């Protein structure tokens, strides 16, 4: 495992464990499976584990695994204040204390203001006394490092970055988002200020692996380096010195082992002209085929009318990156056949989803188009009949 340093010289593994996508089992998380994967990650050198208040069951699972295996003081925990839920000063302490209880710890190594999109969100927290609160928590060592995670445009990122003496920050960044959101400008500006940058969505929620266009897959498979799509995406990030740690939402032993192998080999500045040319060729193929830039982060959920927005967009994109028939079949199976309907036609255009979308996607209009593409008349008739039969 390779390591890079934070602001105070502490080593952070260049691969971090994103704890949002643990395997689910029934109505909860598969604890036994997640524990095995987390322990393997620790064994292979990962020392940074990222969770959040709103990741259902994640903080509790991580805390229990670390406590029962005596690993708490051997790793770094990163979690987040749900600032969008904070309505008064008392709520800040309430959420933080609840997180400490869930994580079975008395301190958080890396604490983030979760999902900033606008400087106004930080200004709101300042009115609630957040700066004094942070100072007190850092003095008591209940918080070791303070930062923020960000989804928005570059201009707003720079405003937030310069508004406080942050210890670190977290951005969505990958080879498709090089010029969107905080982008390369935000990444390098933070680096110049000496602020470590944690990367989320390095593979666009798996899009840069499983949903690549066939031509893009061919470009990768024919390359003499024989790297997987995931390895290309991760190495593209680690090639940049400004990247401190890349989070991966790993939920299989194979994924943990493969990503850790890559993280043990990757070096900043290793890409050749040919490597960069491959990435540009893959990007060109993706942009020719993708319909909507959904990462499957689920911030748009739950929909008040029950629409499964991420699943709809995943299948819609698959229509244009793979075969239309297989995408429609997946949509009918995973969305259409549910006992409680989750179809995009249920959307009433309330706009709640768009307020929470980190990508600022036009979800309401896109659902109309996705519904039309995924369910042409003959598919709609078939689904209606099948649902009547199921009832």
Helices and strands as residue ranges (DSSP letters): E 3-5, E 11-13, E 15-18, E 24-25, E 28-29, H 31-43, E 48-50, H 58-68, G 72-74, E 76-81, G 83-85, H 89-103, E 108-116, H 119-127, H 130-139, E 143-150, H 154-161, E 168-172, H 183-192, E 196-200, H 214-221, H 229-238, E 245-248, H 253-265, H 273-289, H 309-321, H 324-331, I 332-336, G 344-346, H 352-356, H 363-374, H 377-390
